Amino acid sequence: MDLTTKFDGLVLENPLMPAAGPLVGDAEKMLWLEKEGCGAIVAKTISTKDAHIPHPCIYGEGSYILNCELWTEYPKEKWINEFLPYYKKHSLGKPLIVSVGYTKDDMKELIPLLDKFADAFEVSTHYVGNDLNSLGETVKTIRSLTKKPIYMKISAHMPDPEGFARTIKENGANGVVAVNSLGPSMKIDIASRNIIYGNAKGFAWTSGPYIKNIALATVYTIKQAEPSLTVIGVGGIQSASDVIEFLLAGASAVQMLSSAMLRGKELYAKIINDLPSTLEKYGFKSVQEVIDTKLVNDVKYEKGDVPSCDVNKCSKCGTCERICPYFAIKMNGTPSFNPDKCFRCGLCVSKCPTKALAYKKGLK
């Protein structure tokens, strides 16, 4: 099974890489992830000043991470004189994407210092705001300082992803990393009346499987708006199937971080090992075939039939009756549907724990 993906002169032996964050916070961590099999490595975001980080700063629960860690805690000199030279000396030669932030003036200082180490640059816009003119000037400045690929990382506060994509393309960027963590977010402990793991304002940012559907929509939106841009998908990936979903949405590669912190760092190797059989399961012969596949959005507005129930699969749990917002389902051993009340909304079909409910026709 061919897992290779190629874009902007970069060749990745598989599409999975880490996202910028604590797991790539120094050379030792980056080398460990490279040996785990990641197709490329992303360095933690470097800025002109080291971050002043509150402690504790990372909270994990269920399907999400809250993080107020900011960018790297090390000064740029430590990266330039120690981490990056050591990494390049001992690396297996996989592409290195150096993450940098945040302003145009920061770029003027950082890019010349980091260019010799980077195969590409990822530029965080998390603290830049949503001014597209400022974004364009930042991209133009970076392009004047390097010939390496540039990927701008889009944040949730960008209200116009199409405009974001158009602006960075017009000013010389190669693509988008979508999406950054969402926020600001907050976690409260009722018993102690405390804000948990927040910054000075009480806020953190949310990432992990919780944000996957938002990330997928952003990847798809950007790729539809500017097909020539490379998109690297990030946000909620935790399985080989998730990787395939992002590739179908328009990504050429993906990044993962939060799920590895929730489930264990060995998840990188597991996803890479699972990818060939998962591709085969869905009828794909290569990663590139997934990328080349066009998604179908067969929207239907006619109601069609009410759901049908496979009695051999039905566990008689009654979930469908309890959750139906239209009071259209009654359990008579197995569910029966009132066609006059049933809105054909699909909630019961999606929530059935045994997949006993399905549509015969009228809805996908």
Summary of the structure (lengths in Angstrom):
residues: 364
radius of gyration: 22.7
end to end distance: 30.4
largest distance: 72.0
contacts: 1194
relative contact order: 0.13
helix: 35%
strand: 21%
